[in-house]
């Protein structure tokens, strides 16, 4: 059963110099206990998709033009501000990309970790303190009592990220959105942070949406992958299928840029060209100007995500036609 089911989500930013088509006809679902990776280049719409579901996009200029997002039988896009506030943090939690900017520098760590408990399930300050200490211990923070009294700037980057995870998981949410949770962390700390998220997921049965640009993390963590480009999902499949049987030229190009795919003595590969300008609507395939397999139809024909195999979908006309 799907924890979250999104259909035809369209988000626009109405600016003075034009309309930015930030998210265009995005549809996906996430099952209970599943980890779904959302990958793509910077600016492709990964983070803004989930921020819009939680009502965290400033309006104006942001405006949801269409779509549904069903969570526990309720459409998040039709919820009032008060209803969303009751869901955020309690049933859907988010680990933000930069803990130093997400944490309040003026408040002690303990105050911030306790906040979800104080706002949602009514409990005393003493009980909230005890549960917050336990939450910090569960994510591997040593000397948790002392860390509760510290300020964010007194912790290392890895510890701040663990604090963010503890805050997100303390209420036992059904859906955890992890937005680049390992950005700017060294490889060892990255592995520790991901292990903490995995352990928390196993204990609560939560679904996890992992937003990242690191394909290595996706390979070792995710059950399924959504590949986004220019505000659209261009491929959706299980992790093994994405890595070993990619069915969209953009996915294949991304995989070819991985250091692990580099042949000694050969130049490092990159995806040629630049992502399209999202000011204005794109008529055909947004990847057409950069695609080695492009034909005239790709530039003119609207393309949507269609099944191309068992639990595998692609938004490439030529793949759908069996030509590549």
Protein Blocks (a to p, Z undefined) as FASTA:
>chain_A
ZZbdcehiacddddfkbccdfbghiacdddehiacddeddehilpmmmmmmmnopaccdf
bdcfbdcddeehiafklpcfklmmmmgojlmccddfblmlmpcfkbcfklmmmmmmmmmm
gcdfklmmmmmmmmmmmnopahkllmmmpcfklpcfklmmmmmmmmmmmnopabdcdehk
lgoiafklmmmmmmmmmmmmmmnopacddddfbfklmmmmpmbdcddeehiafbdcdfkl
mmmmccbfklmmmmmmpmklpcghiacdddehjdddfedcdfblfklmmpckbcfklmmm
ccddddfbehiacddfklmnopZZ
